[in-house]
Each structure stands twice: as structure tokens, then as C-alpha cells.
Amino acid sequence: MRAYNDFTQGKILPLLIGFMLPVFFAMFLQSMYGAVDLLIVGQFAQPLDVSAVSTGSQMMMTITNLVTSFAMGTTILLAQRIGEGRVQEGGEVVGSSICLFGVIAGVLTILVPAMAGPLSNLMNAPEEAFGATVSYIRICGFGSLFIIAFNLIGSVFRGIGDSRTPLMTVLIACVCNIIGDLLLVAVLHLGAVGAAIATVFAQAVSVVISLLMLRRKELPFLFNRASIRFRGRIISKVTSLGLPIALQDLLVGISFLVLLAIVNGLGLIPSAGMGVAEKVCGFIMLIPAAFMQAMAAFAAQNIGAGKYYRARQALGFAIGVSALLAVVMFAVTFWRGDLLSSAFTKDSQVIAAAADYLKAYAIDCLLTCFLFCFIGFFNGLGLTRFVMVQGIVGAFLVRIPVAFLMSREVPVSMFHIGLATPCSTVLEVILCLICFAITNKRYRTADR
């Protein structure tokens, strides 16, 4: 049985859902890295540890998202080559990507630990939690190699249409992280430091397992040691596709870090509350995020095969299913945000602050079901520069200014600060609709 999916033929919805579901569960389990840290720290440690893990994990999540986004260049190029039937070039794409991301891993492994203090200061980490925040970022920074390796391997699996293998590796790694957290935080009482060590260990396990499973797969391209070398042409193409996505995610991530810094300035309880809320948001946004990943691979293969109409139809299916699920997530998050937040902390003040902030994110659920599907679609088409522009415009022209203005209110409302996010999403959806109208007209004559 082959280890990859051909998205260029067959019924669209079953293919799309069949690929999306393992992506969703893998992303769910990957989100458990930071969430389990916060959950166990919230139950067995102090509020300062909760603040440290929430701030530190937000910083590491920004770095991880940056790497994941950049690796989308590998996913898109590999999927396009498969769609074009030029699968013999797949090994060169993968080998060149290994060289490129190996250099990035070396830089981050040195840079992140060295900058842990300034980064914590930049994040305006509360004084009581500053030392623990520095330790968390520094330890996780030393695990940058595993973060990058795992995400690159995942990008290769997604490029060939295999979303089940990453699911299995993340499942095993998540179990390791839970065991590590329970031992180091609940038993040995190491707080944020223990949570960071457990996270790095889990990431290392996931990389080893991914490599073992990759070696046993029947791949649609040839790969050997000779494939692993720098090829300027391929690296340039991967960079041109992945860099705009990475830059967009970086700047959007920075905008959320600015929001966190604003809230951190309001005190320990708002800081911890937003940290808890962001962890909850990481889960409620998984469905549209999974569709985004699935749409990128699906659209890339079909564009490579000259079948734009299939990519367009898949976009409609993705938005429809995602929208139905978004209504459910809105209802749960808006009215029972306190219940969701209580899973991560037992402090009633922190729960109240998080629940107030989550009401705004509930509104965003109704918007991201459109936005994320569009982003995946445009990424698959190779329109990554547009994706970058719309993300930057929403973040810096709307999200940050609105959050800053709302933080000046007396009394301050976490709900009002949180409204900055759906406000920016509205603008981004409008920009996507305009781009889709232009793109649809351009590609319509190319349908086969």
C-alpha cells in the first residue's frame, strides 16, 4: 500500500476530510505540549509558574509557528512536483530542505538560550515570574533542533499527502510529555523548569520516531545520502514560497506577543488569565488550522496537475464544514469559557479573567473558519506573498492599535482587549475575498 495520497482524482470531500482529520488530531496533540505544561503547572505549582509557562510557551509557540510556516515551502513545492508527475525531483527538494533547516536549527539553538533574558524582558514578564520565564525559554531553546527537525519531517509527510504518520508520532510524544510533566512538576515540584525539560524530551522522542517511520515508508520519490546537499535553485524556490508565510506568521505572532506584553503590564492575574485563555484558543482554533494545512497540500497538488477547479471546489467544502463546527465552538467558548479555563488553573481570579477574554475569541471562531481556509488555498496556489500582506495588515493596522486603546479603558476589560483579534480578522477576510475574485477569474480559463 502506498504511503501517499493523490488529490488530483477521486471524490473531493472524502479525500479532504480523510487528510484533514489526522492533521487535526496531530495538531491537537502537538498543542498538548504547552497545554499539558500549563495544566499540570496550574494544578501543582504557583501562579508565578503559570505566568512563566504561559509567557514562555507563547514565545516558543511563535518560534515553532515560524519554523512550521517556513517549512510550508517544502510542502508546497513537493506537492506541486508530485502533481506535475515530476516525482523524481522530490528527493532533491527534501535533501536541500534538510540542509537549509539544519543551518536554521544551529542558529536558533545558540540564539534563543542566549536571548532568553532580553526576550522575557521584551515580553514584559511580571517581576515575580521573570526568572522562571527566562529558565523556561532557555531550556526550550536548547531543544530548537528537535522543533525544527520534527516540523520539517511533518512538512514532507504532508507534501506527499500522508497525514497519519505524523499523528502517530505526536501521539507517542504527547504521552511522553505528560509522563515527564507529572514526574518533574507534580512529584519533584520543579515548576516551570520541569515543564520545559519535559517538553524538550517529548520533542526529541517525536523526532526519533518520525525518522524511524519515514525510513519504512514507500515514498513517491528517490532519496539517499547524495540527495542531501545544497541546491541553490531548490533552496531559492523553497524560500520564495515559505519565507512570506513565515514572515507573516512571525509578524502576526509578534502582534500577539505585543498583546500579551500589554496585558502583562496590567498585573499577574491578567497575565496568567490571558496565558490560560491563549492555551484554550490554541485548541478551539485547531479545526480551521487543520483545514488550512489540508487545503495547502490539496490545492498544491491540483495546481501542479492543472486542475484549479478541484482546488476551488475543495475550498468550498472546507469552508462549509469548518463553518458548521465553528458555530458549536462559538457557543461553548462564549458561554462556558470558565469551564474550559478551569482545566488549566484552580485560581478563581485567573479563571474569571480568562473566561472574559475568551468571549472575544468565540466571536473570532465564526470568522477564522473562512480566513484559515482561504489562507491554505492561497498557499497551495503559491500566492504566499499575498498571505503575508493580509496578515501583516490585519495585525499592525487593527489588532495592536485596538488592543492598546482598549487597555487604556478604566476599568480595563479583558473582553474588550480580546476584541482586537476578531476586528483584525474581519479586515483579513475582506482582503481574501477580493484576492479570490481576482484569482478565480485568472485561473478559470486554465481549467482542464
Order of alpha helices (4+ residues) and beta strands (2+ residues): alpha-alpha-alpha-alpha-alpha-alpha-alpha-alpha-alpha-alpha-alpha-alpha-alpha-alpha-alpha-alpha-alpha-alpha
